[in-house]
Amino acid sequence: MPAVVPATPRRLAFLGTPAVAAGTLRALVDAGFEVALVVTRADKRRSRGGTAEASPVKATAIDLGLPVTSRVDDVIGAGVDLGVVVAFGQLVKPHVLDAVPMVNLHFSLLPRWRGAAPVERAILGGDTETGVCLMQLEEGLDTGPVFACERIALDDRVTADELRSELGEIGSRLLVDQLTRGLGAPTPQAGEPTYAAKIDPADLEIDWARPAVEVDRLVRIGRAWTTFRGTRLLVVRGAPGAAVPGEPGELHGEIVATGEGGYVLEAVQPQGRTAVDARAWRNGARPAAGERLGS
């Protein structure tokens, strides 16, 4: 059984990796909580022979003068009364949960979008609201009971990066407030679970036969791609627009025909190059009449 979460913990371990988690770490320290240990991924090498790159959480921990490790088991001997997990990216094994109670900030309204990519899946699913939940961590995938949630409307133009940043700020405030006031008893999750599977590069290929609004959702989560003349073309930014004639993927200036409506290209990134304005790309590429993306 997972260890019991204390009502008002003061000595914490923090487990996280990306920039959004680094913001929460700093918020905890600013609020006066003692962070005895930070756990994050090991440094990554960008390329063979390149220098090792620390995670944003490690960089923040060093800046704050906090001890850092990449070994989750080190939490057991750290003398903490609670572990706080934010976008850690690794499983915490049962023997650690048995020794140290843990809570997790999850960027969805549980049980909707349990799993690795809740922000992206909420956008892809066309959700009109999302939020942050503070839950008790247990062995199951985001199945633990919930201490508190905060809801927000999901704007249909927001990108995944923008949404993640907003949810990170909301979650940091929620976490600090709950730990300061006392956690109380968590409530079991209620409702039909949905699962936020990790986004693979193949998932990001644009299918121009889909409606323009669905193409736009894919672009807004980042790194969406298509092909042009046999090479990959990232669609960096765009928006749904008026329908244009032609087969899906056919170019009409900066507008691409889709299965429903047109998609207006605003910025693209040809393979091996930097992102450019879509009109500048078109002027250089000079697509022929009827030439298509993704074919």
Secondary structure as GFF3:
##gff-version 3
##sequence-region A 1 295
A	DSSP	beta_strand	11	16	.	.	.	ID=ss1
A	DSSP	alpha_helix	19	30	.	.	.	ID=ss2
A	DSSP	beta_strand	34	39	.	.	.	ID=ss3
A	DSSP	beta_strand	44	45	.	.	.	ID=ss4
A	DSSP	beta_strand	52	53	.	.	.	ID=ss5
A	DSSP	alpha_helix	56	64	.	.	.	ID=ss6
A	DSSP	beta_strand	68	69	.	.	.	ID=ss7
A	DSSP	three_ten_helix	72	75	.	.	.	ID=ss8
A	DSSP	beta_strand	82	86	.	.	.	ID=ss9
A	DSSP	alpha_helix	94	99	.	.	.	ID=ss10
A	DSSP	beta_strand	102	106	.	.	.	ID=ss11
A	DSSP	beta_strand	114	115	.	.	.	ID=ss12
A	DSSP	alpha_helix	118	124	.	.	.	ID=ss13
A	DSSP	beta_strand	129	136	.	.	.	ID=ss14
A	DSSP	beta_strand	146	153	.	.	.	ID=ss15
A	DSSP	alpha_helix	160	181	.	.	.	ID=ss16
A	DSSP	beta_strand	195	196	.	.	.	ID=ss17
A	DSSP	three_ten_helix	201	204	.	.	.	ID=ss18
A	DSSP	alpha_helix	212	221	.	.	.	ID=ss19
A	DSSP	beta_strand	225	228	.	.	.	ID=ss20
A	DSSP	beta_strand	231	241	.	.	.	ID=ss21
A	DSSP	beta_strand	251	252	.	.	.	ID=ss22
A	DSSP	beta_strand	255	257	.	.	.	ID=ss23
A	DSSP	beta_strand	262	270	.	.	.	ID=ss24
A	DSSP	beta_strand	276	277	.	.	.	ID=ss25
A	DSSP	alpha_helix	278	285	.	.	.	ID=ss26
###
